Amino acid sequence: MPTRLFHISDVHFGVEDRAALDSVVAAIAAERPDAIVCTGDLTQRAKHSEYAAAREWFASLGVPVVLEPGNHDMPYYNPWERFTDPFRRFEALRAAVSGGFESPDVVLVPLRTTVRAQTRFPWSDGVVKPAALRQTVDAIAALKEAGDPRTIIVIAHHPLLGDEGKPGNPTIGGDAAFAQIAAAGADAVISGHVHVPFDQLRTSGGHAMRMIGTGTLSTRLRHEAPASWRVIDCAPGGVIETALRLTGTGVLPVT
């Protein structure tokens, strides 16, 4: 049996969609996926109360949890903490609910795309800093050098490339990051942030890689895309199959 991941994102506790969360919980109980992967924006304003709600929900799932922070997960009302220790609340949550994940089929490599401040406004879109990219590329290279046959999926909050056919890229450094990660041998990068699901084979810098995104489990819907999450089945050698699930409507074809 391939490793099954439930990919969720943008839960935004504080403005979460309780019916959508209940739908995920029911699917977890019925299917027992190997892990839940959440690609950021666990909270709406990074309040202590929102993190407490997130901790309660993730701790109740009974399966391994893998988390990556989003731009909403840094303090909004506490500028001092945002600039001095922006991920303290997130790391406390991760330590409480994430017990680690190992699979013979797939390895998940994080890429941090959230930063405490930017030279543009608003600060919501992604930035890939050279140190973060190097850490991710080095991790992929080490797997390849060791002859690891597992599928490699990079997890990030922000999509690394902008919409196809549109100029510009909202993620600063995203084009270079995509090209280097693909060249290093990653099979896919999964993300959230835009609240709209997608599954595309993209190319940058002469290198192709799959980009997979899921929707939101919050009430903050965009572009008429309903609340959703994605099932990702993985086998060694870059084998990835996905299906999008809309809350209350079952399985949809890959989009």
C-alpha positions in Angstrom: 0.0 0.0 0.0 1.3 3.5 -0.8 1.8 6.0 1.9 -1.3 8.2 2.1 -1.1 11.8 3.2 -3.9 14.2 3.8 -2.7 17.6 2.7 -4.6 20.5 4.4 -3.8 24.2 4.6 -5.1 27.5 5.7 -7.3 26.3 8.6 -7.2 29.8 10.1 -8.4 28.9 13.6 -10.3 32.0 14.6 -12.3 31.9 11.4 -12.2 28.2 10.8 -15.0 26.3 9.0 -16.2 23.8 11.6 -18.1 21.7 9.1 -15.0 21.4 6.9 -12.9 20.4 9.9 -15.5 17.8 10.9 -15.4 16.4 7.4 -11.6 15.9 7.6 -11.9 14.3 11.1 -14.5 11.8 9.7 -12.2 11.0 6.8 -9.3 10.5 9.1 -11.3 8.1 11.3 -12.5 6.1 8.2 -9.2 5.9 6.2 -6.4 6.3 8.8 -4.0 8.2 6.6 -0.3 7.8 7.4 0.0 11.5 8.2 -1.7 14.9 8.1 0.5 17.6 6.4 -0.6 21.2 7.0 1.2 23.8 4.9 0.6 26.8 7.1 -1.9 29.5 8.2 -3.0 27.4 11.1 -4.3 30.6 12.8 -5.9 33.8 11.7 -4.0 36.3 13.9 -1.6 34.0 15.8 -3.5 34.7 19.1 -2.9 32.4 22.0 -6.5 31.4 21.9 -6.3 30.4 18.2 -3.1 28.4 18.9 -4.9 26.7 21.8 -7.8 25.7 19.4 -5.3 24.4 16.8 -3.5 22.4 19.4 -6.7 20.8 20.6 -7.8 19.9 17.1 -4.5 18.5 15.8 -3.9 16.6 19.1 -7.2 14.9 18.7 -6.6 13.4 15.2 -4.7 10.3 16.4 -2.3 10.3 13.3 1.2 11.8 12.8 1.0 15.6 12.0 3.5 17.5 10.0 3.3 21.3 10.2 4.9 24.3 8.3 4.1 27.9 9.3 2.3 30.5 7.2 2.3 34.2 7.2 -0.7 34.3 9.5 1.1 32.2 12.1 3.4 35.0 13.3 2.2 37.5 16.0 -0.1 40.1 14.6 -0.8 42.2 17.7 2.6 41.8 19.3 5.2 43.5 17.1 8.0 43.0 19.6 7.5 39.2 19.6 7.0 39.2 15.8 10.5 40.8 15.3 12.4 39.0 18.1 10.9 35.5 18.1 8.3 35.3 15.3 7.8 31.5 15.3 7.8 30.9 19.1 4.1 30.2 19.3 4.2 28.0 16.1 7.1 26.0 17.4 5.3 25.4 20.7 2.4 24.0 18.8 4.5 21.8 16.6 6.4 20.4 19.7 3.0 19.6 21.3 1.3 17.8 18.4 4.0 16.7 15.9 5.7 13.5 17.0 7.6 12.9 13.8 6.8 11.1 10.5 8.7 8.3 8.7 7.7 6.5 5.6 9.4 3.9 3.3 7.7 5.7 0.3 8.1 9.4 0.8 10.3 12.0 2.6 9.0 15.5 3.4 11.5 18.3 3.2 10.5 21.7 4.6 11.1 25.1 2.9 10.4 28.2 5.0 8.8 30.9 2.8 7.5 33.1 5.7 9.5 36.0 7.0 8.9 38.4 9.9 9.1 41.5 7.6 9.5 42.5 4.0 10.6 45.5 1.9 7.0 45.6 0.4 3.6 45.8 1.8 1.5 43.9 2.7 3.7 41.2 4.2 1.5 38.3 3.2 3.2 36.9 0.2 6.2 34.6 0.3 10.0 35.2 0.5 12.6 32.5 0.0 15.8 33.5 1.7 19.1 32.1 0.5 19.8 30.3 3.8 16.4 28.6 3.8 16.8 27.5 0.2 20.3 26.2 0.9 19.0 24.1 3.8 16.3 22.6 1.6 18.5 21.9 -1.4 21.2 20.4 0.9 18.7 18.1 2.4 17.5 16.9 -1.0 21.1 16.5 -2.2 22.0 14.3 0.8 19.0 12.0 0.1 20.1 11.7 -3.6 23.7 11.1 -2.7 22.7 8.3 -0.3 20.7 6.6 -3.1 17.4 7.1 -1.2 14.7 5.7 -3.5 11.8 7.5 -1.8 9.7 10.2 -3.4 10.8 13.7 -2.3 8.1 16.2 -1.5 9.0 19.8 -0.4 6.5 21.4 1.8 6.1 25.2 1.9 3.3 27.7 2.6 3.6 29.8 -0.5 3.5 28.5 -4.1 6.9 29.0 -5.6 5.7 30.2 -9.0 2.9 32.6 -9.9 -0.2 31.7 -11.9 0.6 30.3 -15.4 0.3 32.9 -18.1 0.4 35.9 -15.7 3.4 38.2 -15.3 5.4 38.4 -12.1 5.7 36.1 -9.2 4.3 37.0 -5.7 6.9 34.8 -4.0 10.2 36.7 -3.9 13.0 34.2 -4.8 10.4 31.7 -5.9 11.6 31.1 -9.4 15.2 30.5 -8.3 14.0 28.2 -5.5 11.8 26.2 -7.8 14.7 25.7 -10.3 17.2 24.7 -7.7 14.8 22.4 -5.8 13.8 20.7 -9.1 17.4 20.4 -10.2 18.3 18.8 -6.9 15.9 16.1 -7.5 12.6 16.9 -5.7 9.5 15.3 -7.2 7.0 17.9 -6.1 6.4 20.9 -3.9 3.1 21.2 -2.0 1.7 24.5 -0.6 -1.3 26.5 0.4 -1.8 30.2 0.9 -3.9 31.0 -2.2 -6.9 29.1 -0.9 -7.4 27.6 -4.4 -6.4 24.0 -5.3 -4.1 23.1 -8.2 -1.9 20.3 -9.5 0.4 21.4 -12.3 3.7 20.4 -13.9 5.7 23.6 -14.1 9.1 24.6 -15.5 11.6 27.2 -14.3 15.2 27.6 -15.2 15.0 24.6 -17.5 13.8 22.3 -14.8 10.3 20.8 -14.4 8.6 19.8 -11.2 5.1 19.2 -10.0 3.4 21.9 -8.0 0.5 20.8 -5.9 -1.8 23.1 -3.8 -4.8 22.6 -1.7 -7.6 24.9 -0.6 -8.7 26.3 2.7 -10.5 24.8 5.6 -11.6 28.3 6.8 -14.5 30.6 6.0 -12.0 32.8 4.0 -13.0 31.4 0.5 -11.6 32.9 -2.7 -12.5 32.9 -6.3 -15.6 30.7 -5.6 -13.3 27.8 -4.6 -15.0 25.9 -1.7 -13.4 24.5 1.3 -11.2 21.5 0.4 -8.2 19.3 1.2 -6.2 16.9 -0.9 -5.3 13.2 -0.6 -1.8 12.4 -1.8 -0.7 8.8 -2.3 3.0 8.2 -2.6 5.2 5.3 -3.7 9.0 5.3 -4.2 10.5 6.7 -7.4 8.5 9.8 -7.7 5.1 8.2 -7.9 2.4 10.6 -6.7 -1.3 10.4 -7.1 -3.7 13.0 -5.8 -7.4 13.6 -5.5 -9.1 16.7 -4.3 -11.9 16.5 -1.7 -14.5 19.2 -1.3 -16.2 19.1 2.1 -19.4 17.1 1.8 -19.0 16.1 -1.9 -16.4 13.3 -1.7 -13.6 12.8 -4.2 -13.0 14.9 -7.3 -10.6 14.3 -10.2 -7.1 15.8 -10.0 -7.2 19.6 -10.7 
